[in-house]
Amino acid sequence: MTFEKQCLIETGDIIAVRYECVKCHAAIVVPIEKLNGEQLATYSVSTCVYCREPSKFEMGTNEIIVFANFIDSLKQIREVMKGRGRKLQLQIKCEHAEE
């Protein structure tokens, strides 16, 4: 017998965006309702306030525009899906806990 574990999240389940420094692991969490594309771009290009690790993103680049559009679209999709007869779910990679 084979079992497959699936991990799904609905757009309404996304409550915040979390940025973590790859060097020191300091993080900032911003509620999705309070975040807009411009703020996301600012967080993306800022150096880490704790260890000063650069983000390696630059303001005005296509990557920043993609980030801004993603957040704005995510917020719009959450609103559009409320009260509908369908659920929009995203399948994510399931992490397996060590036993």
N, CA, C and O atoms as a GROMACS GRO file, in nm:
protein
  396
    1MET      N    1   0.084  -0.117   0.000
    1MET     CA    2   0.000   0.000   0.000
    1MET      C    3   0.090   0.124   0.000
    1MET      O    4   0.190   0.128   0.071
    2THR      N    5   0.052   0.222  -0.080
    2THR     CA    6   0.129   0.346  -0.089
    2THR      C    7   0.045   0.462  -0.039
    2THR      O    8  -0.073   0.473  -0.071
    3PHE      N    9   0.107   0.549   0.040
    3PHE     CA   10   0.042   0.669   0.088
    3PHE      C   11   0.116   0.791   0.035
    3PHE      O   12   0.239   0.791   0.027
    4GLU      N   13   0.042   0.892  -0.002
    4GLU     CA   14   0.102   1.016  -0.048
    4GLU      C   15   0.049   1.130   0.039
    4GLU      O   16  -0.072   1.148   0.052
    5LYS      N   17   0.139   1.204   0.096
    5LYS     CA   18   0.100   1.319   0.178
    5LYS      C   19   0.097   1.443   0.089
    5LYS      O   20   0.192   1.469   0.016
    6GLN      N   21  -0.012   1.518   0.095
    6GLN     CA   22  -0.023   1.643   0.021
    6GLN      C   23  -0.042   1.757   0.120
    6GLN      O   24  -0.118   1.745   0.216
    7CYS      N   25   0.026   1.864   0.096
    7CYS     CA   26   0.011   1.984   0.178
    7CYS      C   27  -0.047   2.094   0.090
    7CYS      O   28   0.013   2.135  -0.009
    8LEU      N   29  -0.165   2.141   0.128
    8LEU     CA   30  -0.235   2.243   0.050
    8LEU      C   31  -0.266   2.362   0.138
    8LEU      O   32  -0.296   2.348   0.257
    9ILE      N   33  -0.258   2.481   0.079
    9ILE     CA   34  -0.302   2.601   0.149
    9ILE      C   35  -0.398   2.675   0.057
    9ILE      O   36  -0.382   2.676  -0.065
   10GLU      N   37  -0.497   2.736   0.117
   10GLU     CA   38  -0.591   2.819   0.042
   10GLU      C   39  -0.541   2.962   0.046
   10GLU      O   40  -0.468   3.001   0.138
   11THR      N   41  -0.580   3.040  -0.052
   11THR     CA   42  -0.534   3.179  -0.056
   11THR      C   43  -0.575   3.255   0.070
   11THR      O   44  -0.503   3.343   0.115
   12GLY      N   45  -0.690   3.221   0.126
   12GLY     CA   46  -0.736   3.286   0.249
   12GLY      C   47  -0.653   3.249   0.371
   12GLY      O   48  -0.658   3.317   0.474
   13ASP      N   49  -0.576   3.140   0.360
   13ASP     CA   50  -0.491   3.096   0.471
   13ASP      C   51  -0.361   3.177   0.480
   13ASP      O   52  -0.292   3.172   0.582
   14ILE      N   53  -0.328   3.250   0.376
   14ILE     CA   54  -0.204   3.328   0.376
   14ILE      C   55  -0.231   3.456   0.452
   14ILE      O   56  -0.308   3.542   0.408
   15ILE      N   57  -0.166   3.469   0.567
   15ILE     CA   58  -0.194   3.582   0.654
   15ILE      C   59  -0.080   3.682   0.664
   15ILE      O   60  -0.099   3.795   0.708
   16ALA      N   61   0.040   3.642   0.621
   16ALA     CA   62   0.155   3.732   0.633
   16ALA      C   63   0.264   3.692   0.535
   16ALA      O   64   0.266   3.582   0.481
   17VAL      N   65   0.354   3.786   0.514
   17VAL     CA   66   0.474   3.762   0.435
   17VAL      C   67   0.592   3.769   0.531
   17VAL      O   68   0.600   3.860   0.613
   18ARG      N   69   0.682   3.673   0.521
   18ARG     CA   70   0.797   3.666   0.612
   18ARG      C   71   0.924   3.676   0.531
   18ARG      O   72   0.944   3.601   0.435
   19TYR      N   73   1.009   3.768   0.570
   19TYR     CA   74   1.142   3.782   0.510
   19TYR      C   75   1.245   3.735   0.612
   19TYR      O   76   1.244   3.780   0.727
   20GLU      N   77   1.334   3.647   0.569
   20GLU     CA   78   1.437   3.596   0.659
   20GLU      C   79   1.574   3.618   0.596
   20GLU      O   80   1.593   3.591   0.478
   21CYS      N   81   1.667   3.666   0.675
   21CYS     CA   82   1.805   3.684   0.631
   21CYS      C   83   1.870   3.546   0.617
   21CYS      O   84   1.862   3.464   0.708
   22VAL      N   85   1.933   3.521   0.504
   22VAL     CA   86   1.995   3.391   0.483
   22VAL      C   87   2.121   3.374   0.567
   22VAL      O   88   2.167   3.261   0.588
   23LYS      N   89   2.176   3.483   0.615
   23LYS     CA   90   2.300   3.476   0.694
   23LYS      C   91   2.272   3.456   0.843
   23LYS      O   92   2.321   3.361   0.903
   24CYS      N   93   2.194   3.547   0.904
   24CYS     CA   94   2.174   3.542   1.049
   24CYS      C   95   2.036   3.490   1.089
   24CYS      O   96   2.011   3.468   1.208
   25HIS      N   97   1.948   3.471   0.992
   25HIS     CA   98   1.812   3.418   1.012
   25HIS      C   99   1.718   3.512   1.087
   25HIS      O  100   1.611   3.471   1.131
   26ALA      N  101   1.757   3.638   1.101
   26ALA     CA  102   1.663   3.737   1.154
   26ALA      C  103   1.548   3.750   1.055
   26ALA      O  104   1.568   3.737   0.934
   27ALA      N  105   1.428   3.774   1.106
   27ALA     CA  106   1.312   3.778   1.017
   27ALA      C  107   1.220   3.894   1.051
   27ALA      O  108   1.216   3.942   1.164
   28ILE      N  109   1.148   3.937   0.951
   28ILE     CA  110   1.042   4.035   0.968
   28ILE      C  111   0.916   3.974   0.908
   28ILE      O  112   0.919   3.916   0.799
   29VAL      N  113   0.806   3.986   0.981
   29VAL     CA  114   0.678   3.932   0.937
   29VAL      C  115   0.581   4.049   0.925
   29VAL      O  116   0.561   4.126   1.019
   30VAL      N  117   0.520   4.061   0.806
   30VAL     CA  118   0.427   4.170   0.780
   30VAL      C  119   0.292   4.111   0.741
   30VAL      O  120   0.285   4.034   0.645
   31PRO      N  121   0.185   4.148   0.814
   31PRO     CA  122   0.051   4.098   0.778
   31PRO      C  123   0.017   4.137   0.634
   31PRO      O  124   0.045   4.249   0.592
   32ILE      N  125  -0.044   4.046   0.561
   32ILE     CA  126  -0.074   4.068   0.420
   32ILE      C  127  -0.163   4.190   0.398
   32ILE      O  128  -0.149   4.259   0.298
   33GLU      N  129  -0.255   4.217   0.491
   33GLU     CA  130  -0.343   4.332   0.477
   33GLU      C  131  -0.269   4.465   0.488
   33GLU      O  132  -0.313   4.566   0.432
   34LYS      N  133  -0.157   4.464   0.558
   34LYS     CA  134  -0.081   4.588   0.579
   34LYS      C  135   0.030   4.607   0.477
   34LYS      O  136   0.100   4.709   0.479
   35LEU      N  137   0.048   4.510   0.391
   35LEU     CA  138   0.159   4.513   0.297
   35LEU      C  139   0.109   4.552   0.159
   35LEU      O  140   0.005   4.505   0.113
   36ASN      N  141   0.184   4.638   0.094
   36ASN     CA  142   0.155   4.668  -0.046
   36ASN      C  143   0.281   4.646  -0.127
   36ASN      O  144   0.389   4.624  -0.071
   37GLY      N  145   0.269   4.649  -0.257
   37GLY     CA  146   0.381   4.620  -0.344
   37GLY      C  147   0.501   4.710  -0.320
   37GLY      O  148   0.615   4.665  -0.326
   38GLU      N  149   0.476   4.837  -0.294
   38GLU     CA  150   0.586   4.931  -0.271
   38GLU      C  151   0.663   4.897  -0.143
   38GLU      O  152   0.786   4.901  -0.140
   39GLN      N  153   0.589   4.863  -0.036
   39GLN     CA  154   0.655   4.823   0.088
   39GLN      C  155   0.735   4.695   0.068
   39GLN      O  156   0.845   4.682   0.120
   40LEU      N  157   0.678   4.602  -0.007
   40LEU     CA  158   0.748   4.478  -0.035
   40LEU      C  159   0.879   4.504  -0.107
   40LEU      O  160   0.980   4.442  -0.076
   41ALA      N  161   0.877   4.595  -0.201
   41ALA     CA  162   0.998   4.630  -0.273
   41ALA      C  163   1.103   4.688  -0.178
   41ALA      O  164   1.221   4.657  -0.189
   42THR      N  165   1.059   4.772  -0.085
   42THR     CA  166   1.152   4.831   0.012
   42THR      C  167   1.214   4.724   0.099
   42THR      O  168   1.335   4.726   0.122
   43TYR      N  169   1.134   4.630   0.149
   43TYR     CA  170   1.189   4.520   0.230
   43TYR      C  171   1.286   4.436   0.148
   43TYR      O  172   1.388   4.388   0.200
   44SER      N  173   1.254   4.417   0.021
   44SER     CA  174   1.336   4.333  -0.065
   44SER      C  175   1.476   4.388  -0.087
   44SER      O  176   1.572   4.311  -0.097
   45VAL      N  177   1.490   4.519  -0.096
   45VAL     CA  178   1.621   4.577  -0.127
   45VAL      C  179   1.700   4.617  -0.003
   45VAL      O  180   1.819   4.647  -0.013
   46SER      N  181   1.636   4.618   0.113
   46SER     CA  182   1.704   4.662   0.236
   46SER      C  183   1.808   4.561   0.282
   46SER      O  184   1.791   4.440   0.264
   47THR      N  185   1.915   4.612   0.342
   47THR     CA  186   2.012   4.522   0.405
   47THR      C  187   1.955   4.476   0.538
   47THR      O  188   1.868   4.541   0.595
   48CYS      N  189   2.002   4.365   0.587
   48CYS     CA  190   1.957   4.312   0.716
   48CYS      C  191   1.994   4.412   0.826
   48CYS      O  192   2.108   4.458   0.832
   49VAL      N  193   1.898   4.445   0.911
   49VAL     CA  194   1.924   4.543   1.017
   49VAL      C  195   2.011   4.486   1.128
   49VAL      O  196   2.066   4.561   1.209
   50TYR      N  197   2.026   4.354   1.132
   50TYR     CA  198   2.106   4.292   1.238
   50TYR      C  199   2.250   4.264   1.196
   50TYR      O  200   2.343   4.298   1.269
   51CYS      N  201   2.267   4.203   1.080
   51CYS     CA  202   2.404   4.164   1.040
   51CYS      C  203   2.454   4.241   0.918
   51CYS      O  204   2.568   4.224   0.876
   52ARG      N  205   2.369   4.326   0.861
   52ARG     CA  206   2.403   4.409   0.745
   52ARG      C  207   2.426   4.331   0.615
   52ARG      O  208   2.487   4.382   0.522
   53GLU      N  209   2.378   4.208   0.608
   53GLU     CA  210   2.388   4.128   0.486
   53GLU      C  211   2.305   4.196   0.376
   53GLU      O  212   2.188   4.224   0.397
   54PRO      N  213   2.365   4.222   0.260
   54PRO     CA  214   2.288   4.285   0.152
   54PRO      C  215   2.186   4.187   0.092
   54PRO      O  216   2.208   4.066   0.091
   55SER      N  217   2.077   4.241   0.043
   55SER     CA  218   1.972   4.156  -0.015
   55SER      C  219   2.008   4.110  -0.156
   55SER      O  220   1.959   4.006  -0.202
   56LYS      N  221   2.091   4.184  -0.222
   56LYS     CA  222   2.133   4.158  -0.361
   56LYS      C  223   2.020   4.184  -0.461
   56LYS      O  224   2.025   4.135  -0.574
   57PHE      N  225   1.919   4.261  -0.420
   57PHE     CA  226   1.816   4.312  -0.510
   57PHE      C  227   1.837   4.462  -0.523
   57PHE      O  228   1.888   4.527  -0.431
   58GLU      N  229   1.798   4.518  -0.637
   58GLU     CA  230   1.809   4.661  -0.658
   58GLU      C  231   1.674   4.718  -0.695
   58GLU      O  232   1.598   4.658  -0.771
   59MET      N  233   1.644   4.836  -0.639
   59MET     CA  234   1.518   4.904  -0.666
   59MET      C  235   1.510   4.937  -0.815
   59MET      O  236   1.609   4.973  -0.878
   60GLY      N  237   1.390   4.925  -0.870
   60GLY     CA  238   1.367   4.960  -1.009
   60GLY      C  239   1.393   4.847  -1.107
   60GLY      O  240   1.376   4.865  -1.228
   61THR      N  241   1.434   4.731  -1.059
   61THR     CA  242   1.460   4.618  -1.148
   61THR      C  243   1.332   4.541  -1.173
   61THR      O  244   1.233   4.559  -1.102
   62ASN      N  245   1.334   4.456  -1.273
   62ASN     CA  246   1.218   4.374  -1.305
   62ASN      C  247   1.181   4.282  -1.189
   62ASN      O  248   1.063   4.256  -1.167
   63GLU      N  249   1.282   4.233  -1.113
   63GLU     CA  250   1.254   4.144  -1.000
   63GLU      C  251   1.167   4.213  -0.895
   63GLU      O  252   1.077   4.151  -0.838
   64ILE      N  253   1.195   4.339  -0.868
   64ILE     CA  254   1.116   4.414  -0.770
   64ILE      C  255   0.973   4.434  -0.821
   64ILE      O  256   0.878   4.425  -0.743
   65ILE      N  257   0.958   4.460  -0.949
   65ILE     CA  258   0.825   4.474  -1.007
   65ILE      C  259   0.748   4.342  -0.993
   65ILE      O  260   0.629   4.343  -0.964
   66VAL      N  261   0.815   4.230  -1.014
   66VAL     CA  262   0.753   4.098  -1.000
   66VAL      C  263   0.706   4.079  -0.856
   66VAL      O  264   0.594   4.033  -0.834
   67PHE      N  265   0.790   4.112  -0.757
   67PHE     CA  266   0.750   4.101  -0.616
   67PHE      C  267   0.627   4.186  -0.587
   67PHE      O  268   0.531   4.138  -0.526
   68ALA      N  269   0.629   4.310  -0.631
   68ALA     CA  270   0.518   4.401  -0.605
   68ALA      C  271   0.389   4.349  -0.668
   68ALA      O  272   0.284   4.351  -0.604
   69ASN      N  273   0.397   4.304  -0.791
   69ASN     CA  274   0.278   4.251  -0.860
   69ASN      C  275   0.226   4.125  -0.792
   69ASN      O  276   0.105   4.104  -0.784
   70PHE      N  277   0.316   4.039  -0.743
   70PHE     CA  278   0.275   3.916  -0.675
   70PHE      C  279   0.192   3.948  -0.551
   70PHE      O  280   0.085   3.890  -0.532
   71ILE      N  281   0.239   4.039  -0.467
   71ILE     CA  282   0.166   4.072  -0.345
   71ILE      C  283   0.032   4.135  -0.378
   71ILE      O  284  -0.070   4.100  -0.318
   72ASP      N  285   0.031   4.229  -0.472
   72ASP     CA  286  -0.095   4.292  -0.509
   72ASP      C  287  -0.193   4.189  -0.566
   72ASP      O  288  -0.312   4.193  -0.534
   73SER      N  289  -0.145   4.097  -0.649
   73SER     CA  290  -0.231   3.993  -0.706
   73SER      C  291  -0.282   3.898  -0.598
   73SER      O  292  -0.399   3.860  -0.599
   74LEU      N  293  -0.196   3.860  -0.506
   74LEU     CA  294  -0.237   3.770  -0.398
   74LEU      C  295  -0.351   3.831  -0.317
   74LEU      O  296  -0.448   3.762  -0.286
   75LYS      N  297  -0.340   3.957  -0.284
   75LYS     CA  298  -0.446   4.024  -0.208
   75LYS      C  299  -0.576   4.028  -0.289
   75LYS      O  300  -0.684   4.008  -0.233
   76GLN      N  301  -0.567   4.054  -0.418
   76GLN     CA  302  -0.686   4.059  -0.503
   76GLN      C  303  -0.750   3.921  -0.517
   76GLN      O  304  -0.873   3.908  -0.512
   77ILE      N  305  -0.669   3.818  -0.533
   77ILE     CA  306  -0.721   3.681  -0.546
   77ILE      C  307  -0.793   3.639  -0.419
   77ILE      O  308  -0.898   3.576  -0.425
   78ARG      N  309  -0.736   3.674  -0.302
   78ARG     CA  310  -0.802   3.640  -0.175
   78ARG      C  311  -0.942   3.699  -0.170
   78ARG      O  312  -1.036   3.632  -0.127
   79GLU      N  313  -0.957   3.823  -0.213
   79GLU     CA  314  -1.088   3.889  -0.210
   79GLU      C  315  -1.184   3.827  -0.312
   79GLU      O  316  -1.301   3.805  -0.281
   80VAL      N  317  -1.136   3.800  -0.431
   80VAL     CA  318  -1.220   3.744  -0.536
   80VAL      C  319  -1.273   3.606  -0.499
   80VAL      O  320  -1.385   3.571  -0.537
   81MET      N  321  -1.196   3.528  -0.426
   81MET     CA  322  -1.235   3.391  -0.393
   81MET      C  323  -1.334   3.381  -0.277
   81MET      O  324  -1.394   3.276  -0.257
   82LYS      N  325  -1.351   3.488  -0.202
   82LYS     CA  326  -1.445   3.484  -0.088
   82LYS      C  327  -1.587   3.460  -0.137
   82LYS      O  328  -1.636   3.528  -0.227
   83GLY      N  329  -1.653   3.360  -0.075
   83GLY     CA  330  -1.793   3.331  -0.104
   83GLY      C  331  -1.818   3.259  -0.235
   83GLY      O  332  -1.933   3.248  -0.277
   84ARG      N  333  -1.715   3.210  -0.300
   84ARG     CA  334  -1.731   3.141  -0.429
   84ARG      C  335  -1.758   2.992  -0.408
   84ARG      O  336  -1.740   2.940  -0.298
   85GLY      N  337  -1.801   2.927  -0.512
   85GLY     CA  338  -1.830   2.784  -0.508
   85GLY      C  339  -1.708   2.698  -0.538
   85GLY      O  340  -1.721   2.578  -0.559
   86ARG      N  341  -1.593   2.758  -0.541
   86ARG     CA  342  -1.467   2.688  -0.565
   86ARG      C  343  -1.362   2.738  -0.467
   86ARG      O  344  -1.371   2.850  -0.416
   87LYS      N  345  -1.264   2.654  -0.441
   87LYS     CA  346  -1.150   2.693  -0.359
   87LYS      C  347  -1.026   2.696  -0.447
   87LYS      O  348  -1.006   2.607  -0.530
   88LEU      N  349  -0.945   2.795  -0.430
   88LEU     CA  350  -0.815   2.799  -0.496
   88LEU      C  351  -0.713   2.755  -0.393
   88LEU      O  352  -0.693   2.822  -0.292
   89GLN      N  353  -0.649   2.643  -0.420
   89GLN     CA  354  -0.550   2.590  -0.327
   89GLN      C  355  -0.415   2.581  -0.396
   89GLN      O  356  -0.405   2.552  -0.515
   90LEU      N  357  -0.311   2.606  -0.318
   90LEU     CA  358  -0.175   2.592  -0.366
   90LEU      C  359  -0.114   2.472  -0.298
   90LEU      O  360  -0.121   2.460  -0.175
   91GLN      N  361  -0.055   2.384  -0.375
   91GLN     CA  362   0.012   2.269  -0.317
   91GLN      C  363   0.156   2.309  -0.288
   91GLN      O  364   0.226   2.362  -0.374
   92ILE      N  365   0.198   2.282  -0.165
   92ILE     CA  366   0.334   2.317  -0.124
   92ILE      C  367   0.410   2.191  -0.087
   92ILE      O  368   0.350   2.087  -0.059
   93LYS      N  369   0.541   2.202  -0.087
   93LYS     CA  370   0.624   2.087  -0.050
   93LYS      C  371   0.604   2.059   0.099
   93LYS      O  372   0.615   2.148   0.183
   94CYS      N  373   0.576   1.934   0.129
   94CYS     CA  374   0.556   1.893   0.268
   94CYS      C  375   0.692   1.860   0.331
   94CYS      O  376   0.773   1.788   0.273
   95GLU      N  377   0.714   1.913   0.447
   95GLU     CA  378   0.836   1.883   0.522
   95GLU      C  379   0.809   1.762   0.608
   95GLU      O  380   0.704   1.752   0.671
   96HIS      N  381   0.903   1.670   0.611
   96HIS     CA  382   0.891   1.550   0.692
   96HIS      C  383   0.971   1.568   0.819
   96HIS      O  384   1.092   1.593   0.815
   97ALA      N  385   0.905   1.555   0.931
   97ALA     CA  386   0.972   1.568   1.060
   97ALA      C  387   1.056   1.443   1.085
   97ALA      O  388   1.017   1.331   1.053
   98GLU      N  389   1.172   1.466   1.142
   98GLU     CA  390   1.259   1.353   1.179
   98GLU      C  391   1.202   1.286   1.303
   98GLU      O  392   1.162   1.353   1.398
   99GLU      N  393   1.198   1.156   1.301
   99GLU     CA  394   1.145   1.083   1.417
   99GLU      C  395   1.256   1.018   1.495
   99GLU      O  396   1.231   0.952   1.596
   0.00000   0.00000   0.00000
